[in-house]
């Protein structure tokens, strides 16, 4: 009975359509990402700095905003790195959002630096609300948002600030790099940030719009943030939501790969699951909320970003459904159509292009992170392990795509270990 049903399904035209999309999407997008990322690399990254050197006295004040919740393990090291930045005029404002650990105590040895200010909130109201609360306290028109585990390169602000000479620029995201690369999972993420995230941001800049600034390192024009109503406390990914609000108002959002910032990534599969589930949930809700861009001509430059993001979610659904169907087919002794334990032509094409994309990203980013090259052998595990993991988190987040965002603020709970070097 079940064998007949499985055979009927796999001989149907919807199955053939799903199979064609499942095979074609990663091939087409991989080629597109590599070509457009290389265009960005050759056209912009090989040029001189964004603007000529100018006297330090002419550089604007930058307010570095650091929201923190239970960051005792990492915050002292991170804030110390922020205070070492080579920039003449900046302040660091840390907002402690109801921490229950020793976050405040960890900062005390640094409080002698007059550039450091501390705001304490007795109640955890979430990252977005914490950022909104300290916006009126910032003295700079340029706001540099950094996570509490972020360790910026000393030259980071000198690369980012010149972009704001253009009045249309509302946000500039930097290039986050993985600091704690001591485990297999962390090294996979290090390769991912070079070959997937950084590569995709380069490609999207060629399109003219990007999916999101990186919450760990993103500079913002304060007046633009106020113009779009600030951060959205009820969205699980406030960085994606803010990026879309700014771009819908036709502000320019840029990517500066030379603005390096080191960060701590999850070291356990459970921690990574919770992080990526939140990312997938946030992206889904942003797409749902801003679907009106697809029927608005003035928002046409967001169409490629919206379509590609939506198709990536659809591909994850196809991945999980087909994997379950093929597993069931093998279990009942029916070799599935379109799947084979021996790699077939399209399977080899997908794997080859995936590895070529990973190689391209690593080679482009090695100028900023020379150590990333030694993790390239881990790339072979990316299509085998990581794709399935990310597809599962996306499918698990689908119910959030179908429901409206919560009315109350989304609170956070971090679990940093500070391990790795």
SULJO-V200140 format. One line per field, one symbol per residue. ss: DSSP state (@ for helix, = for strand, . for the rest). burial: I if it has 16 or more other C-alpha atoms within 10 Angstrom, else O. A space follows every 10 residues. Layout:
BEGIN
ss: ???
burial: ???
END
This chain:
BEGIN
ss: .@@@@@@@@@ ..@@@@@@@@ @@@@@@@@@@ @@@@@@@@@@ @@@@@..... .....@@@.. .=======.. ....@@@@@@ @@@......= =======... ..@@@@@@@@ .....===== =.....@@@@ @@@@@..... .=====.... ==...@@@@@ @@@@@...== ========.. ...@@@@@@@ @@@@@@@@@@ @@@@@@@... ......==== =@@@@@@... .......@@@ @@@@@@@@.. .========= ===.....@@ @@@@@@@@@@ @@@@@@@@@. @@@@@.@@@@ @@@@@@@@@@ @@@@@@@@@@ @@@@@@@@@@ @......... ....@@@@@@ @@@@@@@@@@ @@@@@....@ @@@@@@@@@@ @@@@@@@@@@ @@@@@@.@@@ @......... .......... .
burial: OOOOOIOOOI OOOOIOOIIO IIIOIIIOOI OOIIIIIIOI IOOOIOOOOI OOOOOOOOOI IIIIIIIIII IIIIIIIIII IIIOIOIOOI IIIIIIIIIO OOIIOIIOOO OOOOOIIOIO OOOIIIIIII IIOIIOOIOI IIIIIIIIII IIIIIIIIII IIIIOOOOII IIIIIIIIII IOOOIIIIII IIIIIIIIII IIIIIIOIII IIIIIIIIII IIOIIOOIOI IIIIIIIIII IIIIIIIIOI IIIIIIIIII IIIIIIIOOO OIIOIIIIII IIIIIIIIOO OOIIOOOOOO IIIIIIOOIO OIIIIIIIII OIOOIIIIIO OOOOIIIIOO OOOOOOOOII IOIIIIIIII IIIIIOOOIO OIOOOIOIII OIOOOIOIII IIIIIOIIOI IOOOIOOOII IOOOOIOIOO O
END
